[in-house]
Amino acid sequence: MESSSSSSFSSSSISQFRATANSFLSQYEPLALLLAPLLSLLLAHSLRSLLLLLRHDALKPALLGFLINSVKLVPGVKRYIDAEKRKVVDKMQSDGKSKREGWKTELPSTGLGTSVLEKMTEEKINDPAWQGKCSGTVFAHTNPLHLDVFKSVARFEAEVVAMTAALLGSKEKSSGGQICGNMTSGGTESILLAVKSSRDYMKSKKGITRPEMIIPESGHSAYDKAAQYFNIKLWRVPVNKNFQADVKAIRRHINKNTILIVGSAPGFPHGIIDPIEELGHLASSFGICFHVDLCLGGFVLPFTRELGYDIPPFDFSVEGVSSISVDVHKYGLAPKGTSVVLYRNHEIRKLITNVFFLSSGFYSINLLLGYWFLIFECVNGTVTEWSGGLYVSPTIAGSRPGSLIAGAWAAMMSLGKEGYLKNTKEIMEGSRRIQKGIEEIAELFIVGRPDMTIVAFGSDVLDIFEVNDVMSSKGWHLNALQRPNSLHICVTLQHVPIVEDFLKDLKESVKTILSPDHQQRVVAGIAVDVKENPGPISGGLAPIYGAAGKMPDRGMVQELLVDYMDGTC
């Protein structure tokens, strides 16, 4: 009875509420009732955006930015602002465009050889006389920060970027035709910039404020640096049985905060190319960024493919690839300290440029050829309150050594396509000979199936790190790896004539380690059985790697490494 009465009361209350609500709403137009929730959502979104701005900026710039962005929402206003901005940029570029005619956008078929020095001299003559007439600017040699003074360096950088982009698919229709980028100090900086641009791009597109990125276990340590520097949560996913990025495992880690996934071509540890096409498809399907680390392979894989090797797709021809890092100072044979970071389009690239205001003037050049681009819009990282004036910098560094840029340009121009093809042929053949020789040593095994010029090897019957120390005593310097414990040799031109020497010393080192001696070592107060058959080398890296492999506490491994580094300088 009570239940029936209670149900009747609830039904009556609902009917009364419905009647009251309908009566109240009947005084409004149906269109107003339809638009009210939409306008409320828009207002809530605007307030949220304003609060986010206030978190990062002072009140005045935050309110100004909020006002400008709100005005841009009015139909036609953004289009008008973009058109006016384009006029200013075109005017700034008008003088430089004519001067850029004839600049290189691809490697010459035949290298210039030593005559590249004459070409560099010709370009340098056209630079203004700056000695004694510039405020600061140069404290040693050329500084590409000042493009109006060192025009030859600006051209060299532009051509290096454009020629590198052409190797990695910029001429392919599937690339979109907007590949752009700039030179950096090395692979780590290139990766840092790619990660930051991905973070900022995904924030602008999806509003992601707690970014996460996913990389395979074989991904370079630069991603750990980037995660720490830019406050990004990093997921390291185990590789598959072929030591490649596990696409399914990466897929399981993707969530609403994912901004970036990473693949390598090849990975530094084992010289194996990740499944770039599959990763690209994954990135596209989720609408996230995808960076390909070509720091090692950028100046090898394009030529190995042309030489007929079976190389899977790895560049901007793959849908979903948003950025690429490639070192010119590795197989490009440029001076140490030269790398290139490339972006699929200007929209991604713009978010990495740091714009300040410094009195040296505006210099804006088309990024399609790899030039800098001055951004007039308010973007993340922009500083507008510096009393120093107008200033633009597309990389982490401000001032940079022009000599390194010129050296990279000289290396590429002197070798040309024919030179790189010749070098790649010799290096790949040397790598295959080393791989075959290691496979003939019964105590060793090759890790995975190397795709390029890195050959990694390990052992199930002896301590591979002791092999490394014995090899070091013979003058060889190899890279020690973990998961699995192994070594690798990154084959270069200097190794080609001494392949047999390497294999001979490696066989002798294995025999040395097979001696019957046994010992225990104590690391950080913990007894560690480093190996069964210790070799005669003391002071090598085997204790560090042996101990690290046995310690379950990775924090202790970190402390061990920091202590080791702390004692080196």
N, C-alpha and C positions, 0 to 999 in steps of 0.2 A: 504494500500500500504506500509506504513511504517512498519507495523507489519510483513508483508511478507518479507520485506527486512531484518529486524532484525533477523527473524527466519532463513533466508538463511545464514546470516553472522555467526550466532551461530553454525549452522550445518557445515559450511565450516571450522570454527575454531576448532571444535572438530575433524573433519576428518584430518586436518593438524597436530593437536597435536598427534593423534593416529599414523599417518604415521611417524612423527618425533620420537616418543617413540619406535615404533617397529624397526625403523632403528637403533636407538641407542642400543637397547637391543639385536639386532641380532648378535652382536659381542661377546656375552657371551654364555657359555654353558647352556643348559636348566637346568642341575642339579645345577649349580651355582645360577641360578635365583630362583630355588626352595629352596635352603638352605639359601640364604641370609636373607629372612624374619625371618626364625627360629633362625639363629645366632644372628640377631638383637634383637629378643625377649630375647634370653639367655643373651646377653650383658646387656640389660636394666634391667633384673631381677638381674644380678650380681651387677650392679651399685646400684640398690635399696638396696640390702642386705648390701653392703659396707656402704652406707649412714646410714642405720639403726644401724650398728655396731658402726659407728663413733658417733652416738647420745649417746650411752651408755658407750663406752669405750674410752680409750686414743688411739692416732693414732697408736702407735707401736703394742699393742695387737690386735687392730681392723684389721690392715693390715695382721698380722700374722694369725689370725683366718680366715680371708677372703681367704688368700693364701692356708691354709690347707684345708678348705672346698672346694675350687676350685679344688685342686689336687684330692680330693676324688671323684670328678665327673668323673675322668678318669676311664674307665672300668677296673675292677680288682684291682685298688689301694685301695679302701675302704675295699674290701674283704681281701686284704693282711694286711692292718693296723689292722683290727679286729682280724685276726688270730694271729698276733704278740702280740697284747694286751691280747688276751686270754691266751697265753703262760705265760705272766708275772703274770696274775691273778691266773692261775693254780699253778704257783710256789709259790705264796704268800699263797695260800690256802692249799698247800700240807700237811703242818704240822697239820693244824686244822681239816681237813676232817676226819682223822683217829680218832681224839679225839671226834668227834661229833657222832660217831656210838653209837646207843642206846639212843640218846636224844629223849625226848618226843615230839611227833607231834600231840597227841590227849590226851584228858582228861583220866585219869585212870578210869576204870569202878567203882571201889570202892576207896573211898578216903583214904588217909593215916592217917587221924585224927591227933592226937598230935605227932605221930611218924615222921611227916614231919620235926619237929625240928631236929631230929637225922640225917635225910637225908640232911638237909641244912648244918649241921655241917660237915658232910662227904665231901660235895662239897667245903666248905670253906677251909678245911685243905689243899686242893690241890693248893690254891692260893700261889703265891710267898710271902716271908716275905718282906713286904714293909716298915715297920716302921723305919724311920730314914734313909732310903736308896733311897728314891725317891725325885726328884726335884719337889717341889710343890705337885701336884697330889691330895693330900688329906689334907683338913683342918679340917675335922670333922670325916667323916666315908668314906665308899666306894664310888668311883666315876666311873661309867661305861664308862666315856670318855676314860679311860685308860684300854683298853681291855686286854693288855698284863699283867697287874698287877692284875686286878680283874676278873679273868676268870670265877669264879663262878657266878658273876652277869651277865656276858655276856651270860652264859648258861641259867640262869633264864629268862632273857629277851627274848632270842630266843625261849624258850619253851612256854612262855606265849603267844607270837605272834602266834606260830604254833598251839597251842591248841585252841586259839581263832579263828583262820582262819578255823580250822577243823569244828568248830561249825557253821560256816557261809558259808559252801559250797565248801571249798578248795579241798575236796576229790571227789566232783562231776565232772564228765567228762565235763559237760557244763561250768565249771569254767575256763577251759583252762590249769589247772595244774600249774599255775605260781603265785598263790596268794602270796604276800609278804607285808612287812610292818615293823613297829617298835612301841615301846611304847612312850607315851607322858605324859604330866602333867595333862591332862584332856580332856574333850570333846571339849572345845573351841580350844585348840591347835591342836587336831586331825582334826577338821573341817578346821582350817586355813591352815594346811598342804595339805589337800585334795584339797582345793580351789586353792592354789598356784600351786600345781602340775598340776591341770586341766588347769589353765591359761597358764603355760609354755608349756604344752603338745600341746595345741591347737595352740599356737604361732608357735611351731616347725612344726606342721602338716599342718596348714592352713594359717600361716602368719598373724594371728589375732593380731592386735596391739591396738585395742580399745575394750577390752573384756567386755562382758555383761553376767550376769547369772540371772536365773529366779528361784524363790522359791515361795512356797505357803505362804500365810499370816501366817500360823501356824508354819513356819520354825523357827528354833532357832535364837536368836539374834546374835550368833557367826558369822552368814553369813554377818550381817551388819558390824561387825568388820573386817571381811576378805575383804569386798568390799572397806572399807576405807583404810586398810593397803596396799592392792595390786592394788589399782586404778582400780577397776572393777565397772561398772555400774550395779546396783542391781534393778531388777524388782520384786516387791512383788505382787503376784497375789491372788485375793480373793479365798477362798475355796468354794467348792460346798455346796449344801444343807445338805450333810452328813458330813460336816466339814473335807473333804478330799481334797487333791490337785486336782484342776480342770484341767484335762489333756487338754481339748479343749482350755481353757483360756491360759494355758502355751504354747500350740501350736501356738496360735495367736501372742505371743510375741517373738517367735524365729525368728532371722534374721541372716545375714551373720557374725555378730560379737558375736553371742551366743557361749559361751564356755562350759556352764554347766547348767544343771537343777538339782533340788534337790527333794528328797522325804524322808519321815520319817517313821520309823517303831518302835514304834508309834511316833506321834507328841507329844511334851511335853505338850501342853495345855490340850488336851482332851483324850489322850491315844488311838487315832484312827490311824490305819495304812493307809497310802496313797496307791493308786493303783500302786504298784511298777512295776508289769508286763507291764502295759500300758505305764508308764513313760519310762521303759527300751526300749520298742519297739520304742517309740518316739525318744529317744536319738540315737538309732541305725540307724533309718531311716534318721536322719539328720547328723550323723557322729559327734556327740558331746559327752561330758562327762556327766556322771550321778552319783551323789553321794547319797548314802543312809545313813541317820542318824539313826544309831542303838545304840546310846549312852545309851538310856534307855532300849531298847528291846534286846540287844545283848546277855544277859545272862538269858533271860526269854523266848523269842519266840522259840528258838530251842527246849526247853524242853516242852513248852505248846503244840507245834505241836506233840511231841512224846507222850504227855499225852492224845492226842485225841481231843484237841480243834481245831475248824475250823479256821486255820490261813492261810491267802493267802501267796504266795511266797514273799520273802523279801531279799534274800541274793545273793551271786555270782552265784547261779544256774540260776538267771534271766539274760537273754541276755541284754547287754547294761549297766549293772552296772559296773562302772569303779573304784569306791572306796567306802569304808565303814568306818565309825567311830563307835567305841564301847567302853563304859566305863567299866573298870573292877572294879572301885571303887563304882559302884552302886550295881546292883544285883549280880555282881561277888564277892561282899563282901570283896574286897581288901581295903587296906588303901587309904585314900583320896589322890588324886594326881596321879592316875594310869589309863591310857586309852590306846587304841590301834587304830592306823590308818592302814588300809589295802588297797592295790592296786591290781587290776586284774593282772597286769604283771609288769615286770621289766622296760619296756619302759616308762610307766607312772611314776613309782617310782623313776627312775634315776633323773628326772628333779627336784626333791625336795631336793636332797642331796647337802649340801654345802661343797665344797671341798676347803681346804686351804692347805698350806704346812708348816708343823711343824715337828720339829726334833724328835718327839717321835716314829716315824716309821709307816709303813703301816700295816693295819689289815683289810683284806677283807674276808668276809664270805658270804656264799650263802643265798640270801634273801628268798629263798623258805622256809627256816626254820625261817625266820623272822630276819636274821642277817643283819648287816650293809654291805654296798657295796661301795668300794672306786672307784670313777669314774675317769678315766684318760682322757676322752674327755672333751673338753671345753663346759660347760653347763651353763645355766642361773644361776646366783648366785655364780658362781665360783670366788674365789679370789686367784690369783697366785703371788701376789707381796708382801706378808707379810714377814717381816724379821724374824718372829717367827718360820718359818720352815714348817713342814708337819702336817696337821690337818684335820680331817674329822668329820662332825657332821650332822646327818640325821634329826635333829629336830630344833625347834627354840632355845631351850636351848643348851648350850655347856655342862657344868658340870651338872650332874643330881644325885639325891640321890639314891644310890644303895639299900638303906634300903626299899624304896617304891617298887622297882622292886622285891626284894626278898619277900616282904610282899604279893604282887600280886601272885607270884608263889606259895607261901605257902598256900594262900587261895584256889587257884584252885586245888592244889594237895591234900590238906587235905579234901576237900569236894568231889571231884571226880564227875562223872556223876550221881551216885546215890544220892549224897548229894544235887546237884542242882535240880534234879527231885523232891525230897522230898520238898525242899524249895518252888519250883515253884507251886507245888500242893497246899500247904498251903496258899500261897499268893494269888493265883488265886481264891481259894474258899473264902478267906476273902474278896477279891475285889467284888465278886458276892454278898456276903451277904450285904456289904455296899451299893452296887448299888440298891439292892432290898429294903433295909431299907429307902433309900432316896426317891425312887419312891413312898413309902407309905406316905410321908409327902406332903400333898396337895399343900402347897405353893411353893414347889420346883419342878424342872424338871431336868432330866439328859441331858447333852449336847451330842447329837449324840448317837452313839452306841460304847461304849468302847471295844477295842479289847484286852486290857491287864490289867495292874494293876493300871491304873490311872482312877479315877472316877471324872468327872467334873459335876458341878451342878449350876444352876442359879434359878432365880425367876422372875415372871412377876408381882408380887403383893407387893414385899418389896425390900429394898435395900440390895443386897447380901453382899455388903462390910461391912455393919453394922453387919450382921450375922458373918462375919469373925472376926470383932473386939470383939464381945461378946464371940465367941469361943476362941479367944486369951486370954481373961480374965479367961477362964476356963483351960488354959494351952495348948490349941491346936494351932498349927502353920500350917495354910493351905496356899496354893498359890492363890493369887488373879489374875484373868484373865480379859481380855477385848475382845470385839467383838466375842461373846456377853459377857456382864458383868457376871462373874461367879467365882466360886472357884473350886479348885480341891484338892483331897487328893491322894498322891502317896503311895499306900499301900506297906508296907514292912513286914518283919517277926515280927517286934516289935508291929505291929498293930493287928496281928492275934488274940491274946488273949483278946484284948480290943475293939473289933468291937462293942459290945453292949453298952459299955461306950461312944464311939464316937456317935452313933446314938441317945442315950439318951441326951447327951449334945447338939447335933444339934437340936433336937426337942425343947428343952428348950430355945435355942438361938432364934429360929424362934418365939416362943411365946413372948420373951422379945421384939423383934423388932416390934411386932404387937401392941405395946402400942399406945395410941391416941395422943401422943405429936407431935408437929410440930415445925420446926425451919428452918431458913435460915442461910447459912454461906457465908462469903465473902472470896474469894480466889483471891489474887493478885489484890484487888480493884474491882473485878467483882462479883456481886451478883449471887450466884449459888444455885439453889434449889437442894440440895444434895439428899434429900429423903423426903418422906411424914411422915414416922414414925421413928424418930431417937431414937436410943438406948441410954443407959446411959454411954457408953464408950467414954472417951476423950483421945486425943493423939494417936488414932489408925490410920490405913491406909485408912479408909473410906474417910476422907476429900481429900486425894491425888487422889484416884481412882475416887471418885465422881466428883471432879473438872475436872480431866483429861477427863472423859467421856463427859463432857458438853462443853469443850473448842473446838471450831472449828479450832483455830490456834494451830497446832501441835508443832510449834516452841516455843510457850509459855509453852506447856506441857514439852518440853525438858528442858527449863529453870527451870521449877518447880522441875523436877527430879534432875537436877544438883545442885540446891540450897539445896535440901533435902540431897543429898549425901555429899555436901560440909560441912554440919554441923555435920557429923558423925565422923569426925576424924581431 
